[in-house]
Amino acid sequence: MAVPTGKVSKARRDKRRSNVWKLSVPGVVKCSNCGALRMPHRVCPECGMYNGRVVVAAEEEK
């Protein structure tokens, strides 16, 4: 059976239990054209605009 080789200090224990290693939520911005939330520096999935021009043709609603 494994036995700890020495006492783990409170600082070391708490550092391991902290949340500093977890991923943060990615930043989202509003589209200037339609107002939908999108990732920065990417084409808007709703309207297909990027940097003030249409890059991807949006699908028409039926």
Backbone bond lengths (Angstrom), bond angles and torsions (degrees), N, CA, C in turn:
res aa  C-N    CA-C-N  psi(-1)  N-CA   C-N-CA  omega(-1)  CA-C   N-CA-C  phi
1 M - - - 1.445 - - 1.523 109.12 -
2 A 1.333 116.54 138.86 1.458 121.04 -177.15 1.524 110.48 -72.91
3 V 1.320 114.86 140.61 1.465 121.32 179.44 1.524 107.70 -126.30
4 P 1.362 117.81 131.71 1.471 119.44 177.06 1.527 110.75 -60.04
5 T 1.318 117.18 137.44 1.465 121.07 -176.71 1.514 112.84 -77.14
6 G 1.319 117.73 -21.17 1.454 119.25 179.52 1.512 111.05 -165.81
7 K 1.333 115.66 170.84 1.452 120.33 -178.74 1.531 110.30 -71.95
8 V 1.309 116.08 135.39 1.461 121.84 175.41 1.520 107.70 -92.19
9 S 1.329 116.03 123.70 1.460 119.78 -177.35 1.525 111.15 -67.84
10 K 1.320 116.88 160.97 1.465 121.55 -179.64 1.522 111.47 -62.68
11 A 1.329 116.83 -36.82 1.462 120.40 179.81 1.524 110.96 -65.78
12 R 1.326 116.77 -45.28 1.455 120.67 179.86 1.528 110.89 -66.15
13 R 1.331 115.97 -41.33 1.464 120.32 178.44 1.526 111.23 -63.13
14 D 1.324 116.96 -45.40 1.463 120.97 -177.93 1.526 111.77 -70.54
15 K 1.335 116.74 -32.95 1.459 120.05 177.14 1.536 110.08 -63.49
16 R 1.311 115.79 -39.40 1.462 120.22 178.98 1.532 110.96 -67.88
17 R 1.297 117.20 -35.79 1.463 121.39 -177.81 1.527 113.18 -82.44
18 S 1.309 117.81 -9.54 1.463 120.89 -176.42 1.519 111.27 -69.67
19 N 1.305 115.40 170.28 1.460 120.98 -176.33 1.517 112.86 -101.33
20 V 1.314 119.48 18.94 1.453 120.93 -176.78 1.525 112.35 -70.13
21 W 1.315 118.17 -21.76 1.466 121.23 -176.68 1.512 112.86 -87.76
22 K 1.338 117.56 -11.03 1.460 119.93 -177.49 1.522 110.78 -76.67
23 L 1.327 116.31 151.82 1.448 121.61 179.98 1.514 110.70 -72.29
24 S 1.321 116.32 145.76 1.450 120.81 177.64 1.526 109.70 -92.31
25 V 1.302 115.62 163.29 1.459 121.41 -179.68 1.528 108.19 -72.25
26 P 1.339 118.79 133.65 1.460 119.70 179.40 1.519 111.20 -67.66
27 G 1.326 116.44 146.46 1.451 120.81 179.89 1.513 111.18 -73.91
28 V 1.311 116.46 137.58 1.458 120.89 176.68 1.523 108.50 -122.68
29 V 1.321 116.44 148.95 1.456 122.40 178.94 1.520 108.68 -126.87
30 K 1.326 115.78 160.85 1.459 120.50 177.20 1.520 109.72 -84.95
31 C 1.315 115.57 141.47 1.453 121.14 176.10 1.525 108.14 -69.98
32 S 1.326 116.89 135.18 1.461 120.43 -178.83 1.521 112.21 -71.86
33 N 1.327 117.23 -19.20 1.456 120.89 -178.32 1.532 112.01 -90.64
34 C 1.334 116.98 -55.02 1.467 119.85 -173.75 1.518 113.51 -109.22
35 G 1.327 118.84 -14.18 1.465 121.63 178.00 1.520 114.33 85.74
36 A 1.329 118.19 4.33 1.462 120.87 178.65 1.526 109.82 -74.51
37 L 1.334 116.62 152.35 1.454 120.63 177.85 1.524 109.43 -78.63
38 R 1.336 115.49 135.98 1.457 121.11 -179.45 1.518 108.85 -149.05
39 M 1.324 116.17 164.55 1.457 121.58 175.97 1.528 108.61 -74.67
40 P 1.330 118.20 144.79 1.464 119.55 179.84 1.531 111.88 -67.38
41 H 1.317 116.58 148.61 1.458 125.03 178.90 1.525 112.55 62.40
42 R 1.348 115.87 33.36 1.462 120.45 177.98 1.522 109.19 -139.06
43 V 1.317 116.06 158.03 1.463 121.59 179.59 1.518 108.87 -66.83
44 C 1.331 116.86 139.49 1.459 121.98 178.08 1.531 108.83 -68.50
45 P 1.325 118.71 126.19 1.464 120.20 -179.05 1.527 113.14 -70.75
46 E 1.337 117.47 -20.04 1.460 120.62 -177.26 1.529 112.02 -83.56
47 C 1.338 117.17 -50.08 1.469 119.69 -173.86 1.529 113.52 -110.62
48 G 1.330 118.41 -13.39 1.465 121.02 177.47 1.512 114.21 80.23
49 M 1.325 118.69 15.26 1.472 121.71 -178.82 1.523 110.14 -92.32
50 Y 1.337 115.34 146.76 1.456 122.40 171.91 1.513 108.11 -149.47
51 N 1.322 116.40 127.60 1.460 123.57 176.97 1.535 111.70 57.14
52 G 1.330 116.85 38.21 1.452 121.97 174.99 1.515 116.10 82.42
53 R 1.327 118.20 9.04 1.455 119.59 178.85 1.523 109.98 -139.69
54 V 1.317 115.73 157.25 1.459 121.01 -179.34 1.523 108.39 -79.92
55 V 1.319 116.17 121.41 1.454 121.58 -179.63 1.527 110.11 -104.62
56 V 1.325 116.25 -42.48 1.454 122.64 179.73 1.522 108.07 -119.16
57 A 1.314 117.01 128.01 1.460 120.23 178.65 1.523 108.94 -68.92
58 A 1.342 117.07 124.65 1.456 122.15 179.01 1.516 110.03 -74.22
59 E 1.332 115.96 146.02 1.463 119.89 178.17 1.510 109.85 -72.04
60 E 1.317 115.97 139.29 1.469 120.50 -179.84 1.517 109.40 -78.62
61 E 1.328 115.17 142.18 1.461 120.31 177.53 1.520 109.31 -78.50
62 K 1.328 115.48 141.09 1.468 119.77 -179.86 1.502 111.50 -92.83
